Amino acid sequence: MRHIAIVGGGTAGWMTALLLANSSYGERIKVTVLESPQVGAIGVGEGSTPWMRGFFEEIGIEESEWMPACDATYKAGITFDGWSTRPGFERYFHAFASMLDNLTMTQFVDNVHRRLNREDVHAHPDHYFIAARLARECKAPRPRHEFPFDVWYGYHFDSVKLGQFLHRKALERGIRHLPRHVNAVQCDEHGDIAALQLEGDERFEADFFIDCTGFSGLLIEKTLKTPYTSYADALFNDAAVAMPTPLDGPIMSQTISTALRHGWAWKIPLTARYGNGYVYSTAHCTPEQAETELRRHLGLLDADVPARHLRMRTGRVDRHWHRNCLAVGLAQGFIEPLEATALMLVQRTASLFVKALEKGDLGEAAQAGFNAAMNTQFDGTRDYIVAHYKTNTRSDTDYWRANAANTHLSEPLVRLLRTWLASRPIADGIRRGTFGQGYPVMSWYSLLAGMGLFPDDVGSHVSGDAPHSLAAIDNLIERSARNFPDHRELLGAIPPRPREETLQVYFW
C-alpha cells in the first residue's frame, strides 16, 4: 500500500490523516485528503470523551496550542437533569475517571448493592467522585503540578475550528490536500475501488480509500453496497436543532443534558459562547415544535437567534473495512450525541487500522477481526446509550413512555439489567465481556445508580449503621478539590503537560 486517499475532510478525515502520518508506517505512504468545496461540515458536535486527550498526546500537540485556537474548555463529565423522577435521583453526574476514584469506588459499589438489597444507605454517585465536585465548583480537571492525582478529562470545543486546526497541522506534516468534488467512483473487475472521477473529468487513483463522506457513505455504502444495521428501533431520536447563546458567569467544566418533552437538550460551555441544542424524535414532534421548545427552554422565544436543523441516522455498517475501503466517522455509523462518542469512535477506528497497517497484515482474517471489534464497540456503546432511555421514569409524554416500554433491547443489555435488578454484581460480567462492553464498570454503576434504579421499599431490610462514612469521603474529596484551579483561570494560561505524566486509574 503506497497511496491512501481520504475522501472527505472534517474532523474525522483530518484526525485519520494525522494518525496515519504519525504512525511508524507514515513515511512509507502518501496520504491525500480530497475535500469537496460543495459539501459543508456539519459542525455541531462540541464535546468529547477523555479519549481525545490521548489523541493529542499521541500526535504531540499541546493543549496550550490547540485549545485557544478552538475556543476549547475542559470537561469533567456530564450532568443528566430530569431523566428520572425518582425522589433524590432527579439529577446525577456521570464523572470521568480519576486516580482518586480508587479510594472511593469500593465504598460506592458496596453501598449500591446494599441499596439494591433495600438498605437505607447513600448510593447516589455524585457523593463519591472528585470530578463531580470539580464540575459543581466550575474548576478545571487539571490539578496543580504538585498534586499527584490525575483526572481523565475530555473537552468542549468549536467543531468547525477544530477541523480547521487539524487541517493546518496535517498540511504541516506532509498530508496532501485536494479540494475537489468527487462525481463518481470506479471499481475494478474484482469489485475493489480503482479510482475516483473528479470534477473536470480527472481520474484520481489510489491503493486504499478511506470514506469520510458523512451520512452519504459515498464509498462504503453507495459504491461497495455494504449492508447497514439500523439502531432506530432502540434509539428513537433522528433530528436535532441547535443555536448558540452568550457565555455568562463562571465557565462550567461539564456538559448538561436536560430531558425535555420529546428528547433532551445539551448545554456546552466554550470560551466565547454556549453551544445549545435539542435532540428529538420526529415521530413525536415536528421540527417547528422542537425549535419552539428549545427556545422556551433557553428563554429565547422572542429573540432573533437563528436555529440550525439537522437530521440523523442511527446505526452502523456491518463491515467498516470492506475490500480496499475503510469507513470512518458518520460514514461508518452514528449512535447519537448523548455521551459525545462520535470522535471517540473515529479515533478508535483509525487507531485500530493504523495498528493493522503497522503489522503489515491487511488480509481477510485481519479485516474480519477488525470489523468484529468495531461492531462490538458500536453495539456496546449503543447499549449504554439505550440504557439511559430505558431506565427513565418520566410519564409526561408518549416519547418517554415509549422509551421506558421499549423491548427492542440487545440480549447483552437485557442480561445486564436483569443482573442488576436481581441485586447481583455486574462487574464480573462487564470484565468478561458477557455484557456492558464499550464502557467501564464505573460508568454503568453511575448510570444505573444515578437514575435511582433501586427497589422502592428501601429500609425494609436495614442491617444496622452504614458501613462507610459519607463524611469521610466528602472530606477527602473536598480537600482534594482544593488542588484544582478555577476553570476560567486555567484557560487564561494553559501550562504544558509534563511528558512523564501518565494516568493510572482502575476502571474496574
KANOR-V207882 format. One record per residue. N is the residue number from 1. RES is the residue in three letters. SS is DSSP state (H for helix, E for strand, C for the rest). PSI is psi in whole degrees, 0 to 359 (999 if undefined). D_LAST is the distance of its C-alpha to the last C-alpha in whole Angstrom. Layout:
n=N res=RES ss=SS psi=PSI d_last=D_LAST
n=N res=RES ss=SS psi=PSI d_last=D_LAST
//
This chain:
n=1 res=MET ss=C psi=119 d_last=40
n=2 res=ARG ss=C psi=329 d_last=42
n=3 res=HIS ss=E psi=123 d_last=41
n=4 res=ILE ss=E psi=127 d_last=39
n=5 res=ALA ss=E psi=125 d_last=40
n=6 res=ILE ss=E psi=115 d_last=37
n=7 res=VAL ss=E psi=108 d_last=39
n=8 res=GLY ss=C psi=132 d_last=38
n=9 res=GLY ss=C psi=245 d_last=37
n=10 res=GLY ss=H psi=183 d_last=35
n=11 res=THR ss=H psi=319 d_last=31
n=12 res=ALA ss=H psi=314 d_last=30
n=13 res=GLY ss=H psi=317 d_last=33
n=14 res=TRP ss=H psi=328 d_last=33
n=15 res=MET ss=H psi=315 d_last=29
n=16 res=THR ss=H psi=317 d_last=30
n=17 res=ALA ss=H psi=317 d_last=33
n=18 res=LEU ss=H psi=322 d_last=31
n=19 res=LEU ss=H psi=323 d_last=29
n=20 res=LEU ss=H psi=315 d_last=31
n=21 res=ALA ss=H psi=330 d_last=34
n=22 res=ASN ss=H psi=350 d_last=31
n=23 res=SER ss=C psi=165 d_last=30
n=24 res=SER ss=C psi=345 d_last=32
n=25 res=TYR ss=C psi=351 d_last=34
n=26 res=GLY ss=H psi=320 d_last=35
n=27 res=GLU ss=H psi=346 d_last=38
n=28 res=ARG ss=H psi=359 d_last=40
n=29 res=ILE ss=C psi=156 d_last=39
n=30 res=LYS ss=E psi=131 d_last=41
n=31 res=VAL ss=E psi=127 d_last=39
n=32 res=THR ss=E psi=130 d_last=41
n=33 res=VAL ss=E psi=117 d_last=40
n=34 res=LEU ss=E psi=120 d_last=42
n=35 res=GLU ss=C psi=120 d_last=42
n=36 res=SER ss=C psi=127 d_last=44
n=37 res=PRO ss=C psi=345 d_last=46
n=38 res=GLN ss=C psi=351 d_last=47
n=39 res=VAL ss=C psi=121 d_last=43
n=40 res=GLY ss=C psi=161 d_last=41
n=41 res=ALA ss=C psi=147 d_last=38
n=42 res=ILE ss=C psi=310 d_last=36
n=43 res=GLY ss=C psi=42 d_last=34
n=44 res=VAL ss=C psi=317 d_last=33
n=45 res=GLY ss=C psi=122 d_last=29
n=46 res=GLU ss=C psi=17 d_last=28
n=47 res=GLY ss=E psi=160 d_last=24
n=48 res=SER ss=C psi=168 d_last=22
n=49 res=THR ss=C psi=175 d_last=18
n=50 res=PRO ss=C psi=345 d_last=16
n=51 res=TRP ss=H psi=337 d_last=17
n=52 res=MET ss=H psi=330 d_last=21
n=53 res=ARG ss=H psi=317 d_last=21
n=54 res=GLY ss=H psi=326 d_last=20
n=55 res=PHE ss=H psi=309 d_last=23
n=56 res=PHE ss=H psi=325 d_last=25
n=57 res=GLU ss=H psi=322 d_last=24
n=58 res=GLU ss=H psi=319 d_last=24
n=59 res=ILE ss=H psi=3 d_last=28
n=60 res=GLY ss=C psi=40 d_last=29
n=61 res=ILE ss=C psi=125 d_last=30
n=62 res=GLU ss=C psi=150 d_last=29
n=63 res=GLU ss=H psi=324 d_last=28
n=64 res=SER ss=H psi=343 d_last=32
n=65 res=GLU ss=H psi=309 d_last=33
n=66 res=TRP ss=H psi=327 d_last=32
n=67 res=MET ss=H psi=311 d_last=31
n=68 res=PRO ss=H psi=328 d_last=34
n=69 res=ALA ss=H psi=341 d_last=35
n=70 res=CYS ss=C psi=17 d_last=33
n=71 res=ASP ss=C psi=35 d_last=33
n=72 res=ALA ss=C psi=151 d_last=30
n=73 res=THR ss=E psi=169 d_last=28
n=74 res=TYR ss=E psi=153 d_last=24
n=75 res=LYS ss=E psi=117 d_last=21
n=76 res=ALA ss=C psi=349 d_last=19
n=77 res=GLY ss=E psi=199 d_last=18
n=78 res=ILE ss=E psi=132 d_last=20
n=79 res=THR ss=E psi=132 d_last=22
n=80 res=PHE ss=E psi=116 d_last=22
n=81 res=ASP ss=E psi=123 d_last=26
n=82 res=GLY ss=C psi=10 d_last=28
n=83 res=TRP ss=C psi=329 d_last=26
n=84 res=SER ss=C psi=146 d_last=26
n=85 res=THR ss=C psi=6 d_last=29
n=86 res=ARG ss=C psi=132 d_last=27
n=87 res=PRO ss=C psi=129 d_last=28
n=88 res=GLY ss=C psi=353 d_last=26
n=89 res=PHE ss=C psi=28 d_last=23
n=90 res=GLU ss=C psi=347 d_last=26
n=91 res=ARG ss=E psi=137 d_last=24
n=92 res=TYR ss=E psi=163 d_last=20
n=93 res=PHE ss=E psi=126 d_last=18
n=94 res=HIS ss=E psi=102 d_last=15
n=95 res=ALA ss=E psi=144 d_last=14
n=96 res=PHE ss=C psi=151 d_last=13
n=97 res=ALA ss=C psi=153 d_last=10
n=98 res=SER ss=E psi=155 d_last=12
n=99 res=MET ss=H psi=327 d_last=12
n=100 res=LEU ss=H psi=337 d_last=13
n=101 res=ASP ss=H psi=336 d_last=10
n=102 res=ASN ss=H psi=338 d_last=9
n=103 res=LEU ss=H psi=349 d_last=12
n=104 res=THR ss=C psi=347 d_last=12
n=105 res=MET ss=H psi=321 d_last=9
n=106 res=THR ss=H psi=317 d_last=10
n=107 res=GLN ss=H psi=319 d_last=13
n=108 res=PHE ss=H psi=309 d_last=12
n=109 res=VAL ss=H psi=319 d_last=10
n=110 res=ASP ss=H psi=316 d_last=13
n=111 res=ASN ss=H psi=326 d_last=16
n=112 res=VAL ss=H psi=314 d_last=15
n=113 res=HIS ss=H psi=328 d_last=16
n=114 res=ARG ss=H psi=320 d_last=19
n=115 res=ARG ss=H psi=320 d_last=20
n=116 res=LEU ss=H psi=331 d_last=19
n=117 res=ASN ss=C psi=19 d_last=22
n=118 res=ARG ss=C psi=20 d_last=24
n=119 res=GLU ss=C psi=143 d_last=24
n=120 res=ASP ss=C psi=80 d_last=25
n=121 res=VAL ss=C psi=164 d_last=22
n=122 res=HIS ss=C psi=119 d_last=20
n=123 res=ALA ss=C psi=18 d_last=17
n=124 res=HIS ss=C psi=130 d_last=18
n=125 res=PRO ss=H psi=335 d_last=15
n=126 res=ASP ss=H psi=340 d_last=18
n=127 res=HIS ss=H psi=347 d_last=18
n=128 res=TYR ss=C psi=351 d_last=15
n=129 res=PHE ss=C psi=135 d_last=14
n=130 res=ILE ss=H psi=325 d_last=16
n=131 res=ALA ss=H psi=325 d_last=17
n=132 res=ALA ss=H psi=321 d_last=18
n=133 res=ARG ss=H psi=317 d_last=21
n=134 res=LEU ss=H psi=317 d_last=22
n=135 res=ALA ss=H psi=318 d_last=22
n=136 res=ARG ss=H psi=328 d_last=24
n=137 res=GLU ss=C psi=9 d_last=27
n=138 res=CYS ss=C psi=44 d_last=27
n=139 res=LYS ss=E psi=152 d_last=26
n=140 res=ALA ss=E psi=138 d_last=24
n=141 res=PRO ss=E psi=32 d_last=21
n=142 res=ARG ss=E psi=110 d_last=22
n=143 res=PRO ss=E psi=162 d_last=23
n=144 res=ARG ss=C psi=153 d_last=26
n=145 res=HIS ss=C psi=329 d_last=26
n=146 res=GLU ss=C psi=352 d_last=26
n=147 res=PHE ss=C psi=114 d_last=23
n=148 res=PRO ss=C psi=26 d_last=20
n=149 res=PHE ss=C psi=113 d_last=17
n=150 res=ASP ss=C psi=158 d_last=17
n=151 res=VAL ss=E psi=135 d_last=16
n=152 res=TRP ss=C psi=96 d_last=15
n=153 res=TYR ss=C psi=167 d_last=17
n=154 res=GLY ss=E psi=199 d_last=19
n=155 res=TYR ss=E psi=159 d_last=23
n=156 res=HIS ss=E psi=150 d_last=26
n=157 res=PHE ss=C psi=163 d_last=29
n=158 res=ASP ss=C psi=112 d_last=33
n=159 res=SER ss=H psi=329 d_last=32
n=160 res=VAL ss=H psi=314 d_last=35
n=161 res=LYS ss=H psi=327 d_last=36
n=162 res=LEU ss=H psi=315 d_last=32
n=163 res=GLY ss=H psi=319 d_last=34
n=164 res=GLN ss=H psi=321 d_last=37
n=165 res=PHE ss=H psi=312 d_last=35
n=166 res=LEU ss=H psi=325 d_last=34
n=167 res=HIS ss=H psi=310 d_last=37
n=168 res=ARG ss=H psi=316 d_last=39
n=169 res=LYS ss=H psi=323 d_last=36
n=170 res=ALA ss=H psi=319 d_last=36
n=171 res=LEU ss=H psi=321 d_last=40
n=172 res=GLU ss=H psi=333 d_last=40
n=173 res=ARG ss=C psi=18 d_last=38
n=174 res=GLY ss=C psi=7 d_last=41
n=175 res=ILE ss=C psi=134 d_last=39
n=176 res=ARG ss=E psi=139 d_last=42
n=177 res=HIS ss=E psi=128 d_last=43
n=178 res=LEU ss=E psi=102 d_last=45
n=179 res=PRO ss=C psi=79 d_last=46
n=180 res=ARG ss=C psi=149 d_last=47
n=181 res=HIS ss=C psi=138 d_last=47
n=182 res=VAL ss=E psi=119 d_last=46
n=183 res=ASN ss=E psi=328 d_last=49
n=184 res=ALA ss=E psi=162 d_last=48
n=185 res=VAL ss=E psi=132 d_last=46
n=186 res=GLN ss=E psi=136 d_last=48
n=187 res=CYS ss=E psi=155 d_last=47
n=188 res=ASP ss=C psi=185 d_last=48
n=189 res=GLU ss=C psi=344 d_last=50
n=190 res=HIS ss=C psi=352 d_last=47
n=191 res=GLY ss=C psi=357 d_last=45
n=192 res=ASP ss=C psi=158 d_last=43
n=193 res=ILE ss=E psi=128 d_last=43
n=194 res=ALA ss=E psi=320 d_last=46
n=195 res=ALA ss=E psi=163 d_last=47
n=196 res=LEU ss=E psi=137 d_last=47
n=197 res=GLN ss=E psi=110 d_last=50
n=198 res=LEU ss=E psi=166 d_last=50
n=199 res=GLU ss=C psi=144 d_last=52
n=200 res=GLY ss=C psi=15 d_last=56
n=201 res=ASP ss=C psi=26 d_last=56
n=202 res=GLU ss=E psi=136 d_last=54
n=203 res=ARG ss=E psi=129 d_last=52
n=204 res=PHE ss=E psi=119 d_last=48
n=205 res=GLU ss=E psi=151 d_last=47
n=206 res=ALA ss=C psi=167 d_last=44
n=207 res=ASP ss=C psi=329 d_last=42
n=208 res=PHE ss=E psi=146 d_last=39
n=209 res=PHE ss=E psi=136 d_last=38
n=210 res=ILE ss=E psi=122 d_last=35
n=211 res=ASP ss=E psi=108 d_last=35
n=212 res=CYS ss=C psi=41 d_last=34
n=213 res=THR ss=C psi=15 d_last=37
n=214 res=GLY ss=H psi=205 d_last=35
n=215 res=PHE ss=H psi=340 d_last=35
n=216 res=SER ss=H psi=332 d_last=38
n=217 res=GLY ss=C psi=49 d_last=37
n=218 res=LEU ss=H psi=318 d_last=40
n=219 res=LEU ss=H psi=307 d_last=39
n=220 res=ILE ss=H psi=324 d_last=36
n=221 res=GLU ss=H psi=304 d_last=38
n=222 res=LYS ss=H psi=326 d_last=41
n=223 res=THR ss=H psi=308 d_last=42
n=224 res=LEU ss=C psi=356 d_last=40
n=225 res=LYS ss=C psi=39 d_last=40
n=226 res=THR ss=C psi=130 d_last=36
n=227 res=PRO ss=C psi=152 d_last=35
n=228 res=TYR ss=E psi=134 d_last=33
n=229 res=THR ss=E psi=118 d_last=31
n=230 res=SER ss=E psi=146 d_last=31
n=231 res=TYR ss=C psi=9 d_last=28
n=232 res=ALA ss=C psi=334 d_last=31
n=233 res=ASP ss=C psi=340 d_last=31
n=234 res=ALA ss=C psi=334 d_last=27
n=235 res=LEU ss=C psi=109 d_last=27
n=236 res=PHE ss=C psi=335 d_last=31
n=237 res=ASN ss=C psi=133 d_last=31
n=238 res=ASP ss=C psi=12 d_last=33
n=239 res=ALA ss=E psi=164 d_last=35
n=240 res=ALA ss=E psi=154 d_last=34
n=241 res=VAL ss=E psi=136 d_last=37
n=242 res=ALA ss=E psi=149 d_last=36
n=243 res=MET ss=E psi=148 d_last=38
n=244 res=PRO ss=E psi=159 d_last=38
n=245 res=THR ss=E psi=158 d_last=38
n=246 res=PRO ss=E psi=151 d_last=39
n=247 res=LEU ss=C psi=131 d_last=37
n=248 res=ASP ss=C psi=148 d_last=38
n=249 res=GLY ss=C psi=198 d_last=36
n=250 res=PRO ss=C psi=157 d_last=33
n=251 res=ILE ss=C psi=118 d_last=31
n=252 res=MET ss=C psi=156 d_last=28
n=253 res=SER ss=C psi=41 d_last=24
n=254 res=GLN ss=C psi=155 d_last=23
n=255 res=THR ss=E psi=143 d_last=24
n=256 res=ILE ss=E psi=125 d_last=25
n=257 res=SER ss=E psi=113 d_last=25
n=258 res=THR ss=E psi=125 d_last=28
n=259 res=ALA ss=E psi=127 d_last=29
n=260 res=LEU ss=C psi=196 d_last=33
n=261 res=ARG ss=C psi=323 d_last=35
n=262 res=HIS ss=C psi=26 d_last=34
n=263 res=GLY ss=E psi=218 d_last=31
n=264 res=TRP ss=E psi=153 d_last=29
n=265 res=ALA ss=E psi=139 d_last=30
n=266 res=TRP ss=E psi=150 d_last=29
n=267 res=LYS ss=E psi=118 d_last=29
n=268 res=ILE ss=E psi=124 d_last=28
n=269 res=PRO ss=E psi=125 d_last=30
n=270 res=LEU ss=C psi=178 d_last=32
n=271 res=THR ss=C psi=339 d_last=34
n=272 res=ALA ss=C psi=348 d_last=37
n=273 res=ARG ss=E psi=172 d_last=36
n=274 res=TYR ss=E psi=139 d_last=34
n=275 res=GLY ss=E psi=129 d_last=33
n=276 res=ASN ss=E psi=150 d_last=33
n=277 res=GLY ss=E psi=168 d_last=33
n=278 res=TYR ss=E psi=116 d_last=33
n=279 res=VAL ss=E psi=126 d_last=31
n=280 res=TYR ss=E psi=175 d_last=33
n=281 res=SER ss=C psi=122 d_last=35
n=282 res=THR ss=C psi=348 d_last=38
n=283 res=ALA ss=C psi=347 d_last=39
n=284 res=HIS ss=C psi=343 d_last=38
n=285 res=CYS ss=C psi=160 d_last=40
n=286 res=THR ss=C psi=162 d_last=42
n=287 res=PRO ss=H psi=323 d_last=41
n=288 res=GLU ss=H psi=318 d_last=44
n=289 res=GLN ss=H psi=321 d_last=43
n=290 res=ALA ss=H psi=317 d_last=39
n=291 res=GLU ss=H psi=318 d_last=41
n=292 res=THR ss=H psi=318 d_last=43
n=293 res=GLU ss=H psi=321 d_last=40
n=294 res=LEU ss=H psi=316 d_last=38
n=295 res=ARG ss=H psi=320 d_last=41
n=296 res=ARG ss=H psi=318 d_last=41
n=297 res=HIS ss=H psi=325 d_last=37
n=298 res=LEU ss=H psi=357 d_last=38
n=299 res=GLY ss=C psi=33 d_last=42
n=300 res=LEU ss=C psi=26 d_last=43
n=301 res=LEU ss=C psi=324 d_last=46
n=302 res=ASP ss=C psi=9 d_last=49
n=303 res=ALA ss=C psi=147 d_last=47
n=304 res=ASP ss=C psi=64 d_last=48
n=305 res=VAL ss=C psi=121 d_last=45
n=306 res=PRO ss=C psi=146 d_last=44
n=307 res=ALA ss=C psi=148 d_last=42
n=308 res=ARG ss=E psi=127 d_last=40
n=309 res=HIS ss=E psi=139 d_last=40
n=310 res=LEU ss=E psi=150 d_last=37
n=311 res=ARG ss=E psi=150 d_last=36
n=312 res=MET ss=C psi=154 d_last=33
n=313 res=ARG ss=C psi=121 d_last=33
n=314 res=THR ss=C psi=133 d_last=29
n=315 res=GLY ss=E psi=193 d_last=28
n=316 res=ARG ss=E psi=157 d_last=28
n=317 res=VAL ss=E psi=152 d_last=30
n=318 res=ASP ss=C psi=332 d_last=30
n=319 res=ARG ss=C psi=107 d_last=30
n=320 res=HIS ss=C psi=327 d_last=29
n=321 res=TRP ss=E psi=108 d_last=31
n=322 res=HIS ss=E psi=120 d_last=34
n=323 res=ARG ss=C psi=233 d_last=37
n=324 res=ASN ss=C psi=42 d_last=38
n=325 res=CYS ss=E psi=136 d_last=36
n=326 res=LEU ss=E psi=128 d_last=32
n=327 res=ALA ss=E psi=134 d_last=31
n=328 res=VAL ss=C psi=141 d_last=29
n=329 res=GLY ss=H psi=213 d_last=29
n=330 res=LEU ss=H psi=336 d_last=30
n=331 res=ALA ss=H psi=332 d_last=32
n=332 res=GLN ss=C psi=334 d_last=29
n=333 res=GLY ss=E psi=170 d_last=28
n=334 res=PHE ss=E psi=141 d_last=27
n=335 res=ILE ss=C psi=293 d_last=25
n=336 res=GLU ss=C psi=162 d_last=26
n=337 res=PRO ss=H psi=12 d_last=25
n=338 res=LEU ss=H psi=317 d_last=23
n=339 res=GLU ss=H psi=19 d_last=19
n=340 res=ALA ss=C psi=47 d_last=21
n=341 res=THR ss=C psi=354 d_last=20
n=342 res=ALA ss=H psi=308 d_last=24
n=343 res=LEU ss=H psi=331 d_last=24
n=344 res=MET ss=H psi=317 d_last=20
n=345 res=LEU ss=H psi=325 d_last=21
n=346 res=VAL ss=H psi=310 d_last=24
n=347 res=GLN ss=H psi=315 d_last=23
n=348 res=ARG ss=H psi=321 d_last=21
n=349 res=THR ss=H psi=309 d_last=24
n=350 res=ALA ss=H psi=319 d_last=26
n=351 res=SER ss=H psi=319 d_last=24
n=352 res=LEU ss=H psi=323 d_last=23
n=353 res=PHE ss=H psi=320 d_last=27
n=354 res=VAL ss=H psi=320 d_last=28
n=355 res=LYS ss=H psi=318 d_last=26
n=356 res=ALA ss=H psi=320 d_last=28
n=357 res=LEU ss=H psi=317 d_last=31
n=358 res=GLU ss=H psi=329 d_last=30
n=359 res=LYS ss=H psi=342 d_last=30
n=360 res=GLY ss=C psi=18 d_last=33
n=361 res=ASP ss=C psi=100 d_last=32
n=362 res=LEU ss=C psi=21 d_last=33
n=363 res=GLY ss=C psi=184 d_last=35
n=364 res=GLU ss=H psi=322 d_last=34
n=365 res=ALA ss=H psi=319 d_last=31
n=366 res=ALA ss=H psi=319 d_last=29
n=367 res=GLN ss=H psi=316 d_last=30
n=368 res=ALA ss=H psi=317 d_last=29
n=369 res=GLY ss=H psi=320 d_last=25
n=370 res=PHE ss=H psi=310 d_last=25
n=371 res=ASN ss=H psi=323 d_last=26
n=372 res=ALA ss=H psi=319 d_last=24
n=373 res=ALA ss=H psi=318 d_last=21
n=374 res=MET ss=H psi=322 d_last=22
n=375 res=ASN ss=H psi=321 d_last=23
n=376 res=THR ss=H psi=319 d_last=19
n=377 res=GLN ss=H psi=313 d_last=18
n=378 res=PHE ss=H psi=312 d_last=21
n=379 res=ASP ss=H psi=323 d_last=20
n=380 res=GLY ss=H psi=320 d_last=17
n=381 res=THR ss=H psi=318 d_last=17
n=382 res=ARG ss=H psi=315 d_last=20
n=383 res=ASP ss=H psi=319 d_last=19
n=384 res=TYR ss=H psi=319 d_last=16
n=385 res=ILE ss=H psi=315 d_last=20
n=386 res=VAL ss=H psi=324 d_last=22
n=387 res=ALA ss=H psi=329 d_last=19
n=388 res=HIS ss=H psi=316 d_last=21
n=389 res=TYR ss=H psi=319 d_last=24
n=390 res=LYS ss=H psi=325 d_last=24
n=391 res=THR ss=C psi=4 d_last=23
n=392 res=ASN ss=C psi=155 d_last=25
n=393 res=THR ss=C psi=14 d_last=28
n=394 res=ARG ss=C psi=147 d_last=31
n=395 res=SER ss=C psi=19 d_last=34
n=396 res=ASP ss=C psi=341 d_last=36
n=397 res=THR ss=C psi=162 d_last=37
n=398 res=ASP ss=H psi=327 d_last=37
n=399 res=TYR ss=H psi=307 d_last=34
n=400 res=TRP ss=H psi=324 d_last=31
n=401 res=ARG ss=H psi=320 d_last=33
n=402 res=ALA ss=H psi=322 d_last=33
n=403 res=ASN ss=H psi=317 d_last=29
n=404 res=ALA ss=H psi=329 d_last=28
n=405 res=ALA ss=H psi=358 d_last=30
n=406 res=ASN ss=C psi=128 d_last=29
n=407 res=THR ss=C psi=3 d_last=29
n=408 res=HIS ss=C psi=65 d_last=28
n=409 res=LEU ss=C psi=148 d_last=25
n=410 res=SER ss=C psi=156 d_last=23
n=411 res=GLU ss=H psi=318 d_last=22
n=412 res=PRO ss=H psi=320 d_last=19
n=413 res=LEU ss=H psi=321 d_last=19
n=414 res=VAL ss=H psi=317 d_last=21
n=415 res=ARG ss=H psi=320 d_last=19
n=416 res=LEU ss=H psi=313 d_last=16
n=417 res=LEU ss=H psi=322 d_last=18
n=418 res=ARG ss=H psi=320 d_last=20
n=419 res=THR ss=H psi=315 d_last=17
n=420 res=TRP ss=H psi=310 d_last=16
n=421 res=LEU ss=H psi=342 d_last=20
n=422 res=ALA ss=C psi=8 d_last=20
n=423 res=SER ss=C psi=31 d_last=18
n=424 res=ARG ss=C psi=148 d_last=16
n=425 res=PRO ss=C psi=139 d_last=12
n=426 res=ILE ss=C psi=351 d_last=11
n=427 res=ALA ss=H psi=316 d_last=7
n=428 res=ASP ss=H psi=319 d_last=9
n=429 res=GLY ss=H psi=323 d_last=11
n=430 res=ILE ss=H psi=317 d_last=9
n=431 res=ARG ss=H psi=322 d_last=8
n=432 res=ARG ss=H psi=348 d_last=12
n=433 res=GLY ss=C psi=14 d_last=13
n=434 res=THR ss=C psi=322 d_last=15
n=435 res=PHE ss=C psi=172 d_last=14
n=436 res=GLY ss=C psi=24 d_last=12
n=437 res=GLN ss=C psi=147 d_last=13
n=438 res=GLY ss=C psi=338 d_last=13
n=439 res=TYR ss=C psi=146 d_last=10
n=440 res=PRO ss=C psi=168 d_last=7
n=441 res=VAL ss=H psi=317 d_last=5
n=442 res=MET ss=H psi=317 d_last=7
n=443 res=SER ss=H psi=318 d_last=10
n=444 res=TRP ss=H psi=317 d_last=11
n=445 res=TYR ss=H psi=322 d_last=10
n=446 res=SER ss=H psi=318 d_last=12
n=447 res=LEU ss=H psi=305 d_last=15
n=448 res=LEU ss=H psi=321 d_last=16
n=449 res=ALA ss=H psi=322 d_last=16
n=450 res=GLY ss=H psi=328 d_last=18
n=451 res=MET ss=C psi=354 d_last=20
n=452 res=GLY ss=C psi=35 d_last=21
n=453 res=LEU ss=C psi=73 d_last=20
n=454 res=PHE ss=C psi=161 d_last=21
n=455 res=PRO ss=C psi=146 d_last=24
n=456 res=ASP ss=C psi=330 d_last=28
n=457 res=ASP ss=C psi=52 d_last=29
n=458 res=VAL ss=C psi=138 d_last=27
n=459 res=GLY ss=C psi=352 d_last=28
n=460 res=SER ss=C psi=345 d_last=30
n=461 res=HIS ss=C psi=47 d_last=28
n=462 res=VAL ss=C psi=132 d_last=27
n=463 res=SER ss=C psi=25 d_last=27
n=464 res=GLY ss=C psi=202 d_last=28
n=465 res=ASP ss=C psi=153 d_last=27
n=466 res=ALA ss=C psi=135 d_last=23
n=467 res=PRO ss=C psi=343 d_last=21
n=468 res=HIS ss=C psi=140 d_last=19
n=469 res=SER ss=C psi=110 d_last=22
n=470 res=LEU ss=H psi=328 d_last=21
n=471 res=ALA ss=H psi=321 d_last=24
n=472 res=ALA ss=H psi=319 d_last=22
n=473 res=ILE ss=H psi=316 d_last=19
n=474 res=ASP ss=H psi=322 d_last=21
n=475 res=ASN ss=H psi=318 d_last=23
n=476 res=LEU ss=H psi=313 d_last=20
n=477 res=ILE ss=H psi=320 d_last=20
n=478 res=GLU ss=H psi=315 d_last=23
n=479 res=ARG ss=H psi=323 d_last=24
n=480 res=SER ss=H psi=322 d_last=22
n=481 res=ALA ss=H psi=339 d_last=23
n=482 res=ARG ss=C psi=344 d_last=26
n=483 res=ASN ss=C psi=8 d_last=25
n=484 res=PHE ss=E psi=136 d_last=25
n=485 res=PRO ss=E psi=163 d_last=28
n=486 res=ASP ss=E psi=141 d_last=29
n=487 res=HIS ss=H psi=310 d_last=28
n=488 res=ARG ss=H psi=321 d_last=32
n=489 res=GLU ss=H psi=314 d_last=33
n=490 res=LEU ss=H psi=322 d_last=30
n=491 res=LEU ss=H psi=336 d_last=31
n=492 res=GLY ss=H psi=337 d_last=35
n=493 res=ALA ss=C psi=81 d_last=34
n=494 res=ILE ss=C psi=119 d_last=31
n=495 res=PRO ss=C psi=156 d_last=31
n=496 res=PRO ss=C psi=151 d_last=30
n=497 res=ARG ss=C psi=128 d_last=26
n=498 res=PRO ss=C psi=134 d_last=26
n=499 res=ARG ss=C psi=334 d_last=26
n=500 res=GLU ss=C psi=354 d_last=24
n=501 res=GLU ss=C psi=130 d_last=21
n=502 res=THR ss=C psi=155 d_last=18
n=503 res=LEU ss=C psi=128 d_last=15
n=504 res=GLN ss=C psi=98 d_last=12
n=505 res=VAL ss=C psi=136 d_last=9
n=506 res=TYR ss=C psi=109 d_last=5
n=507 res=PHE ss=C psi=4 d_last=4
n=508 res=TRP ss=C psi=999 d_last=0
//
